């Protein structure tokens, strides 16, 4: 980090030496002296940063250097501002003389400090020069074994091969066997060994290898399967076509598929696994003959839980002997003599790799260029590889860190301000880097683009992981592994800290960047950190004024009120003088629901790129036209559209020209204070966005008709999400069924709408309505009768989630692809139509004051149902008669059914897959049926707020205890209201 910080300071100092200001105030010579001193220090920084791990005084010296750099950077930041204020006034002017004296004092002080630091470097025998840096690469895998020899995995290979060749596998249609282990333990290598085993090859008709990495999308995996099997490699196909081709390929074949390096949790195309994605892919892959198998390698046990059909194979660490064999493979190679004295030292070095083949190979690679005993002993004794009380994989991580550029090092180490295991927003981290000057623009590249490049490189190198992309906003959230977080903390030392209650009173540190974890301003002000020198970042602090911290680049606060800035206290409005911040690029306002006004004259913020909220008012400087020339991107929420005074004002917002906007919210607030006579229809017509928009949300629109640009889809063609809320005067929806990329549709509070789609012209597969829609949510549509006026066989071909809330007249059509159904405010007729959705995995039924019993055969088609929740049916007296025939049911929850008196007496053996049963607030339920004893797969039983049932189920003494004694986990609770 020191090298990057020093570089920033030199970039400012060298040009300053040549300025008129430096000569006028007689500080040119001092600035030149400083520049020379810093250049001398810079020459030895590479060596110093590597040696600091084994040299505590050297680490302290580096920290002193960084502290001084922060102070000097503060001084240099003041100089251009002061120069512009004082101009070329005479140096004899009293005001100038005072200021000149003040600057000389500051500079003399920091020069003296730097001279002392420069002289102290001679105590450490530091070498000049820069190290080389390896070329960056993506990690890709294939079925080819990269190493000439693999050690220590014979038993692991044997177990996996036995699983694949086991006769019991031949009776199963598709087995999924996960292999789980830490990064660097050799999961991919093990799978390669199995894949290339001749006996395994003879057992399968077809073998396919797919490197998944973070890109777990059905489309990419299907494409890879087709490419690997040399079918249709160059052809661009829709996902439906690929599904058909893969099914044709696998049909009636016994195949082995490897999905290597699967990452978890994502809802966006380029990122990792979700349950829903796996369910969809699994449905395509489940067409092979009996005995077909999938091997999955992953770092994450959650991936194994989602995908696995059996217990995962957990990969252990290698023995020291096996690590030695790998180490010497690299260290000595085929030609180098294994000298006895080096072997003895090497075996001691190998003990430091902690059973990681990655570490053994990395260490061997380091030793390959070292040939003398002295050099090997130097590595053996170096704390670069093993520090006291440190995890044994840390040396490998530090080796990876040492190969980063200074910018990457600084950006990574800064992440120590976040708590461990926290989810970090990629864009917010880039803003933090920008604000602190860690990254800057280049020719033809904006600084934000540089930030994305830096983040991507750190992610590729596994410093960041678990990337999750928001489905519609494209915002990426990620985490750092605990060990990687430890690395960031050890590197940044006292420079970047996360303050928590346990370290709040640690006065030994002088941080410049502080993140807060569950602390407020009062606790901070009572801590030693409140008086630190050159404080740059205060991140996630709760409330109140920090005007005395003149060095601050970042102030991120949380709470119900906005903080005080100087003498301006803002409770519901932003500071009026905010536009003086001429270089402001990103203003993110999130969760400030009480905000009623903005700052005036927003057009003055010429560099603004993000403005998440803009509130229109009729006052001067608050019109919609203020954002005309702002090149805004990301998310923009425009509130107060009832205050727009003219069509030209709306057009002058120039939304059509803002091609970097991805999310747009247009809101008419019913404030009752509008003076505008302009109709909502005219305003919305003039607010046509650019066609690159991904998410559009319209709230409380008072027009009768939708604008032309929504009718002809000219601006909405690329929408992924559309949300229409409380647009009460509209009787119809715009023609959203034709939007080719629309994945989410939310319609709320539109009482006069009868159909989600009214076009009756659809009569063939080529014109499928809603071709990409995956999630549909309809709420408070009191008159909606059907989803489509003319229901067809091919409607909603991609719909997987359907949420219905307070739509009493809605009848559900046949939707075989829907996997999740949630219905709130259920009517008898609506419940009858649920049987049309026979592909459900999850069914969630909430709230009814009418239904006393469920319709006959409501669940008889549910051959895949895994989760069933019945909640708040106040009149319900019995469960569905066919509930005990749900052979795939995994989780059953019954809550707040106050009149439910009994459960089905017979047929419980049919619930052969049930593992979780929860009964809560069913106070009339007096006992459990005897058939519960037949729930042999049940692992968890929870009974809450059912006092009679609780008493009957008490361990050993309850009348029903013998019925549940076989259940491993039984829990009772009572919540008093």
MARSE-220681 format. One record per residue (C-alpha): residue in one letter; x, y, z. Coordinates in steps of 0.02 Angstrom, whole numbers, plus 50000, padded with zeros to 5 digits. Layout:
<recs>
AXYZ...
</recs>
This chain:
<recs>
X500005000050000X501445011950036X502035011649855X500325016449787X500095030349914X501835037349882X501495037049695X499915047449719X500865060249822X502285061549695X501015064149554X500395079549648X502065085749715X503115085649555X501925096949455X501715108249608X503585111849611X503395120749443X501915131649492X501945150349515X501245147749688X502785137849744X503975151349683X502925165849749X502895159349926X504695153549928X504315135149955X504945128549788X506605122649859X505765113650003X504555105049884X506015099649773X506925092749925X505395082849974X505215075949800X507015069549797X506805061749969X505225052549916X506055046049758X507455038449863X506195030049977X505165023749830X506695014649761X506745002549909X504895000249942X504724983549851X506054975749961X505344983850118X503574977550088X504204959650065X505334959850218X504084967850336X503274951050378X504834945150470X505434962050531X504304971050654X505344987250659X505274987850469X503374986150473X503295000550596X504425010850480X503255007750334X501765013050438X502655029150489X502985032450305X501155029850261X500575041050403X501715054850340X501105052250161X499315054950216X499765071350301X500775077350151X499355072750036X498185083450142X499375098250126X499535096349938X497635095349921X497495112250008X498795121149900X497845122649735X496305128749828X497305141549925X498195147349767X496565150349677X495915160149825X497445171149849X497855173349664X499425182949619X499325195349761X500915203549824X501935192949943X502025208350056X500155207650086X499895203950273X498615190550234X499815182150115X501245183450237X500235174850373X499705161250253X501485159450187X502115157350365X500775144250400X501215134250245X503075135050280X502765128550455X501745114050389X503025109950255X504515111450372X503655099750493X503285086450364X505005088250281X505835085250448X504725070250476X505125063150304X506985066150323X506965056050483X506015042050395X507225042550247X508745041450361X507985026950457X507885016350300X509765013250314X509405002650469X508564989150365X509804985250225X508494987850091X508874984149909X508364995249764X507414989049614X505714982149561X505134964249546X504304957349392X502484952949388X501614937849309X500334939249171X498504938549225X497464923849168X495704917049193X495664900249277X494904887449159X494844868649180X494674853849063X494674835049078X496554834649041X497654831849194X498914846049198X500194837649311X501264823049253X500974814649422X499634815849557X499984810949737X498924806849888X497234804849803X497164786049772X495914782749911X494844797549862X494834791649682X494374774049736X492854780149833X492194790749690X492464777049561X491584764449674X490104776149685X489984777749497X490164759049466X489064753249610X487644741649553X486414752049654X486774766749538X486094756649393X484364757149471X484344776149485X483974787649340X485164801749390X486404802449534X487314818349582X488914816149683X489684832249753X491544833649793X491834847549919X493474855349977X494414871350008X495204880749863X496884873249818X496544855649886X496434847649713X494574844949681X494764847349494X496274835749488X495304822049578X493834823449458X495054822849311X495784806649380X494064798849392X493494805449223X495004798049134X494934781249223X494714767549090X493494757549196X492404772949218X492484776349032X491894758748991X490414760649109X489624775449018X488984778148842X489454796448846X490624807548949X490504826548956X491594839249048X490934856849083X491944869949177X490574880049261X491534892249372X490454907149423X489434906449263X488064894249312X486734897849181X485664884749100X486034891848929X487934891648948X487954874049020X486834867248883X487894876048752X489474868448829X488694851048826X488284852948642X490004860048601X490944846448696X489994833148601X490404842348437X488614846448397X488064863548334X489614872348400X489444887948296X487554889048290X486674902248395X485114894648472X483734899348591X483734890348757X482174880448709X483054873648555X484594869048657X483524860048785X482764849448648X484464845548571X485244840848739X483764829548779X483964821348609X485834819148644X485604811448818X483994801848785X484164783448832X486054785348857X486994781449016X488074796849033X489354804549150X489314823449163X490634833449260X490134850849321X491784857549383X492054872349500X490244876549538X489954892549636X488414896249738X487054909349752X486614920749609X485114926649514X485984933849362X486624925349205X488484927349227X488554921349407X488274906149515X487074892549564X485324894649637X484054881349682X482904887149544X484274886149411X484744868749466X482934862949465X482724869049287X484364861349227X483994845149319X482344843449228X483294843949062X484664832049117X483494819049191X483194810549024X484654798449019X484524779949055X484714772249228X486454774049302X486794791249231X487864801649350X488454819349379X490054823749471X490074841249547X491624849649618X491384864649732X492104874249877X490394876549953X489364863950052X487784873450004X488094868849822X488204850549878X486554852349973X485664859949823X486314847949691X486794831949780X485754816049787X486944808249912X488174813150047X489594823949981X491384817649971X492404829850076X494194831650017X495494831750155X497224839550159X498734830150089X500014822150203X501724830250221X502484815750121X501294818449975X501584837149982X503454833949973X503244823549816X502294837949734X503524850849798X505054842149729X504174839549562X504264858449539X505804862549643X506984849949561X506094845649400X506674831049294X508484836349274X508984845149435X509964834949561X509074831349726X510504836549837X510394829150010X510624845650102X509254853949999X508064839150024X508214840850213X507834859350206X506444856750077X505524844350188X505504857350326X504834870350204X503454858350146X502774856850323X502264875050308X501064872050163X499714864450274X499244849750164X498794860750016X499404854349847X499224872149782X500404878349917X501624864049886X501704867749700X501854886549730X503284884049852X504124871949733X503994884849595X504814897849706X506264886149747X506554881049566X507654896249534X508624894649697X510104883049695X511154886549851X510884880250027X510914898050090X509464902949978X508434887950034X508784891550218X508254909650189X506564903750127X506394890850265X506664903950399X505714917950314X504104923350398X503414927350227X502854909250224X502344906550405X502014919350540X501614915250722X499814909850759X499374910550575X498344898950466X499474887850361X498694892950195X499114911450225X500854910650144X500064905649978X498844920049989X500254932050030X501224925449881X499724929549770X499594946749848X501434950449819X501174948349631X499844962049621X500174979449556X500274993649684X498524999449638X497784982149661X498704980149825X498004996349893X496234992849833X496264975449909X497014980250078X495704994150096X494384980350111X494954977350290X493684990950339X492274978450311X491754965850445X492124947750412X490854937950311X489914953650261X489114955650091X489964970049999X489194979749856X490394980549710X489854997749650X489965005149825X491734998449846X492235006449681X491515022949743X492585021349900X494135018149796X493735033149688X493405044949833X495065040349913X496035042649751X496595024549738X496045024049556X495985037449423X495445039349243X496525035349093X496425041148913X494775034748842X494315026349007X493225033949143X493775031249322X492245020149350X492825008749210X494545007449292X493665002649453X492734988549367X494374982349292X495224982449463X493764973249545X493684960349406X495534956549422X495404954249610X493894943049585X494794932749453X496234930149574X495024923949710X495304938549829X493434941149810X492154927149796X490324922349804X489824935349676X487944937749670X487124949049542X485454957549572X484234950749446X483734967349370X484874981249429X486444971449380X487214976849546X488484964049606X488714959049787X490164948449846X491114942149997X492894938950052X493414922250122X493864923550308X495684919450271X495744932550133X495014945150255X496384940450379X497644943850241X496904961150210X497004964950396X498804959150411X499314969650261X498404985650306X498924984650488X498295000250575X497915009450413X496195001750379X495174994950523X493424988850560X492914995650729X491864984450839X491494984951025X492914973051063X494264983750983X493525000951013X494785005651148X496354999451061X497425015251068X498945007250984X498315011050809X498195026650703X496975021850564X496575032550412X495085022350352X493785016350477X492295005250449X491025003150588X490104987550641X488604990850754X489325006850831X488595024250842X489415041450842X489385043451031X490355027451056X491605033050925X491855050051005X492305041851170X493635030851088X495495034751057X495135034250869X494155050450878X495785060350874X496725050950738X497815060250613X497265062650432X495655052750443X495035048750266X493585036650280X492145034850404X491065020950337X489365015150403X489325025850559X487675030150641X487325048750635X487935066050675X489165079650634X490955077350577X491365094550511X493035094950603X493755080750501X494475091250360X495405076450282X493835066050252X493575059250077X492155047450125X490755049550251X489465035650242X488175037150380X486615027550426X485075032150526X483375039950518X484045057650499X485345065450390X486905072250478X487415090150508X488625098250386X489445113250469X488065124450531X486755117050412X485685104250501X484665094050376X483195083750433X482125081850278X483095091150144X484855090350075X486045105050100X485665119549983X487515122349947X487855104549893X488155110449715X489775118549773X490505100949770X490985103149588X491865086349570X490465076049648X490165060749538X489015049449638X487625054349758X486735038949823X485215041649935X484495025349997X483105022450123X482835040950167X480945039850155X480695056150247X481675066050117X480525079550048X481695090949952X483325091849855X484655105049838X484315118449704X485205120249537X485735102149513X486325106549338X487895113949415X488515096549462X489215093749288X490205078149333X488765069249421X488565051449359X487395044249491X485885052849569X484775039549643X483355051449693X482735067849620X481205076749690X480305088849575X479605104849650X478815120449576X480135131249663X481545139249564X483035127649540X482025111949574X481235108749404X481425092649308X482465101849178X483895103149304X484475085549260X484475088749071X486355089049045X486825076849182X487535060749112X486685049749240X486795030849249X486265016749362X484665020249458X483595035949454X481985038549551X481015054249504X479705059149633X478455073349635X477985072249451X476335080649495X477385096649510X477975096749328X477375113149255X477495110449066X477805097648931X479445106348888X480035104349067X479715085649057X480565084148888X482035094248949X482395080749077X483135071848924X482825054248991X482925047848813X484735053548805X485285044948966X485835028348892X486775022949050X485185022449156X484705004749201X483305007649327X481995021449318X480605024849443X479275037849398X478175042849544X476685054549564X476545058649748X474825063449810X475475077649915X473975088649888X475135103449859X475305102649670X474995118749577X475215110649405X473745109149287X474735097949169X473985080649148X474925065049200X474725057549025X475635072248945X477035071249072X477305052549052X477285054148863X478715066748873X479745055848992X480225042648864X481815033948925X483225026848821X482935009248755X484395002448860X483295003249016X483164986749112X481934990849251X480455002749244X479305006449390X477815018149378X476905023149539X475255032049565X475075037049383X473395045849364X473185044349177X471915033549085X473075028648942X474865023048928X476125033248827X476525029348646X478255023348691X477485009748801X476135005448674X477385002348533X478774995848647X480045007748569X480815012048737X480334996448834X480974983148714X482454978248825X481544978748992X481914964549111X480754970649248X479154981049241X478194986549396X476544995949384X475895001149555X474325010549608X473935016649431X472105015949478X471305024649328X472055012849199X470864999149141X472144989949036X473994985949040X475174991148901X475604976848779X476954969548892X476654951948827X477734956048675X479284961548772X480584948248726X481714949948880X480444953649017X480794942049164X479794950449303X478074958849297X477274966449452X475514974049444X474744981449602X473224991649649X472324992849481X470504988849519X469804990249341X471014978249257X470194961849205X471624953349113X473504954749119X473504952548931X472014955848817X472684952048643X471664937548570X472724935148415X473944922148483X473674905548397X475384897548373X477064893748451X477924907248348X476944920848437X477094914848616X476564928548739X477764932748881X479184922148807X480454925948945X479364930149096X479974920549249X479074929549391X477314936849391X476614945849543X474824952249545X474124961049699X472504969849742X471724967649570X469944965549631X469184962649458X470514952549369X469734936249308X471074927949204X472904930949165X472544930948978X470904934848894X471234920448775X472194906748862X473314895948753X474384880448773X475994890148749X475704904948864X477014909448994X478294896448933X479634902249057X478574906749208X479264898649366X478594909749507X476804916149524X476264927149671X474414931249690X473804942849828X472014948549855X471384944449681X469784935049730X469094932549553X470694926149473X470624908349405X472314900349376X472594892249206X473624876949163X475424882349194X476484866549200X478154875849212X477724885949368X478754879549515X478294891949653X476514897649688X476034909549828X474204914349854X473584926449986X471734929550014X471164912649945X469404909349883X468614892149855X468614894249666X470404899949666X470954884849768X470094873149644X471124880249502X472764876549592X472694858749526X473094866049354X474874869149412X475514851349424X477374855549414X477464864749581X478944862649697X478324875449824X476514880049869X476184894049994X474364897550044X474024912550156X472464919550236X470634915550215X469154919150328X467974908450223X468784892050178X468344878050301X468984863750194X470044862250039X469314856449871X469384838049831X470914832449732X471704849749745X473414841749767X473194825649669X474294831349524X475714837849632X477024824549592X478514836149625X477894846449774X479284848449903X478634862650014X476864866150072X476384880450190X474604883650250X474484899650352X473074909750431X471544899750376X470464904750525X468964893550479X469934878350419X469424862250504X470354849150404X471844847650288X471714842750105X471194824550091X472594820349970X474004828250071X474664811150125X474934806249943X476294819349917X477754807249906X479004820949864X478494832850006X480014838250106X479354852450216X477584854550285X477084869950386X475354873250462X475154889950552X473744900350627X472334888450587X471374890850749X469924879150712X470954864650646X470504850550764X471394835550690X472634829450561X472284814950441X472274798550537X472914787250399X474084787150251X475594795650331X476754782250262X476434790550093X477454805650151X479054795850129X480134811150094X479504822450234X480964829050338X480234844850419X478534847050502X478024863250587X476374866550678X476114883950752X474624892750829X473394878750797X472654879050972X471174867650937X472314853550881X472194841051023X473314826750970X474434819350837X473794804650737X474584787750763X475144787850582X476514800550623X477534785550679X477694780950496X478614796950451X480284787950449X481204801950358X480644815650478X482154824850551X481354840350628X479694843150718X479244860450783X477674863750885X477324881750937X475904889851032X474894873751041X474794871051230X473744855151226X474814847151093X476404852251182X475854843551340X475394827551248X477094827251161X478204829851313X479684818051313X479374801851406X477744807051490X476624813851352X475254802851278X475904806251102X477754805051141X477914787351073X477294793750904X478734806050886X480114797850988X481024793050826X481214811250769X483004817750801X482554836050828X480944840750921X480664858750972X479254867151071X478974885651097X477624897451161X477584915951121X476514926351237X475624940551149
</recs>
